Amino acid sequence: SNSSLSLFSVHSLKSLSLFARLKVMVRPLSLLALLSLLVISTFALPVEEVDEYKQQKAELTKTCAKNAQWTECSNLCPKSCANFDMLSACFSLRCGGPQCQCKEGTILMNAADHSKGCVTREVCRELRKKGQV
């Protein structure tokens, strides 16, 4: 009777072990499927929302200040009249967020107030001479 009990126990442990292994294998698969659905549903936008986003982006493009343009990859360390001729401690190769940025050949007139627009370095020099920067 002892040998039949121990044989039963060994058989039960093997079955349990197989069940535990199956459960461990099934769990990541169901988690992966759930995550896949979550990702798909997150990024699947109805056409109306995509069109609305494009319209809002177009409106923002129209509101950039003088000599500035909309960009998806802005400069994290833009130069301004206050610092254009100084060595900057700020340097980055990463993209900043989407926003208005000075067109090539121009810099921010005022780093604290982007609404003043962008000007050439020559204009910055003139503003400095007049004490306006």
C-alpha positions as CSV (number, residue, x, y, z in Angstrom):
1,S,0.0,0.0,0.0
2,N,2.9,2.3,0.7
3,S,4.3,1.7,-2.8
4,S,1.0,2.4,-4.4
5,L,0.7,5.7,-2.5
6,S,4.2,6.8,-3.4
7,L,3.6,5.9,-7.1
8,F,0.3,7.9,-7.0
9,S,2.2,10.9,-5.4
10,V,4.9,10.8,-8.1
11,H,2.4,10.6,-10.8
12,S,0.4,13.5,-9.3
13,L,3.6,15.6,-9.0
14,K,4.5,14.9,-12.7
15,S,0.9,15.9,-13.8
16,L,1.1,19.0,-11.6
17,S,4.5,19.9,-13.0
18,L,3.2,19.5,-16.5
19,F,0.1,21.7,-15.7
20,A,2.3,24.3,-14.1
21,R,4.6,24.4,-17.2
22,L,1.5,24.8,-19.5
23,K,0.1,27.5,-17.3
24,V,3.4,29.4,-17.4
25,M,3.5,29.0,-21.2
26,V,-0.1,30.1,-21.7
27,R,0.1,33.2,-19.4
28,P,2.8,35.1,-21.5
29,L,0.9,34.3,-24.7
30,S,-2.3,35.7,-23.4
31,L,-0.5,38.7,-22.0
32,L,1.2,39.2,-25.4
33,A,-2.2,39.0,-27.2
34,L,-3.7,41.5,-24.7
35,L,-0.8,43.9,-25.1
36,S,-1.0,43.6,-28.9
37,L,-4.7,44.5,-28.8
38,L,-4.0,47.4,-26.5
39,V,-1.3,48.8,-28.8
40,I,-3.5,48.4,-31.9
41,S,-6.5,50.1,-30.3
42,T,-4.3,52.9,-28.9
43,F,-2.9,53.9,-32.3
44,A,-5.9,53.1,-34.5
45,L,-7.5,56.5,-34.9
46,P,-10.7,57.1,-36.7
47,V,-10.3,59.1,-40.0
48,E,-12.0,62.1,-38.5
49,E,-9.5,62.3,-35.7
50,V,-6.6,62.1,-38.1
51,D,-8.1,64.9,-40.2
52,E,-8.7,67.0,-37.1
53,Y,-5.0,66.5,-36.1
54,K,-3.9,67.6,-39.6
55,Q,-6.2,70.6,-39.5
56,Q,-4.9,71.7,-36.0
57,K,-1.3,71.3,-37.2
58,A,-2.0,73.4,-40.3
59,E,-3.5,76.1,-38.1
60,L,-0.4,76.1,-35.9
61,T,1.7,76.5,-39.0
62,K,-0.1,79.7,-39.8
63,T,0.5,81.1,-36.3
64,C,4.3,81.0,-36.3
65,A,6.0,84.4,-35.7
66,K,7.9,86.3,-38.3
67,N,10.7,84.3,-40.0
68,A,9.7,81.2,-38.1
69,Q,8.2,77.9,-39.5
70,W,6.6,74.8,-38.1
71,T,8.9,71.8,-37.5
72,E,8.3,68.4,-36.1
73,C,11.9,68.2,-34.8
74,S,12.8,71.5,-33.1
75,N,16.2,72.6,-31.8
76,L,16.5,72.0,-28.1
77,C,19.2,74.7,-27.9
78,P,18.1,77.6,-30.1
79,K,20.3,80.7,-30.3
80,S,18.9,84.2,-29.7
81,C,20.1,87.8,-29.9
82,A,21.3,87.5,-26.3
83,N,23.6,84.5,-26.9
84,F,24.2,84.1,-30.6
85,D,27.9,85.0,-30.4
86,M,28.6,83.1,-27.1
87,L,29.8,79.6,-26.7
88,S,26.8,77.7,-25.4
89,A,26.8,75.0,-22.7
90,C,23.7,73.6,-24.3
91,F,24.2,71.1,-27.1
92,S,21.8,68.3,-28.2
93,L,21.4,66.1,-31.3
94,R,17.9,65.0,-30.1
95,C,14.7,66.5,-31.5
96,G,12.7,68.8,-29.4
97,G,9.0,68.8,-29.6
98,P,7.0,70.0,-32.6
99,Q,6.8,73.8,-32.6
100,C,7.7,76.9,-34.5
101,Q,11.4,77.4,-35.1
102,C,13.5,80.1,-36.8
103,K,14.1,79.7,-40.5
104,E,17.6,79.0,-41.6
105,G,19.8,82.2,-41.3
106,T,17.7,83.7,-38.5
107,I,17.7,83.4,-34.7
108,L,15.2,84.3,-32.0
109,M,15.0,88.0,-31.2
110,N,14.0,87.1,-27.6
111,A,14.5,83.6,-26.2
112,A,11.9,84.3,-23.5
113,D,9.2,85.5,-25.9
114,H,9.1,83.6,-29.2
115,S,6.2,85.7,-30.4
116,K,8.7,88.5,-31.2
117,G,9.9,86.3,-34.1
118,C,13.3,85.6,-35.6
119,V,15.9,88.1,-37.1
120,T,19.3,87.9,-38.7
121,R,22.5,88.3,-36.7
122,E,23.0,91.7,-38.2
123,V,19.7,92.9,-36.8
124,C,20.7,91.5,-33.4
125,R,24.0,93.5,-33.5
126,E,22.0,96.7,-34.3
127,L,19.6,96.0,-31.4
128,R,22.6,95.5,-29.1
129,K,24.1,98.8,-30.2
130,K,20.8,100.5,-29.3
131,G,20.7,98.6,-26.0
132,Q,17.4,96.8,-26.9
133,V,18.7,93.3,-26.2
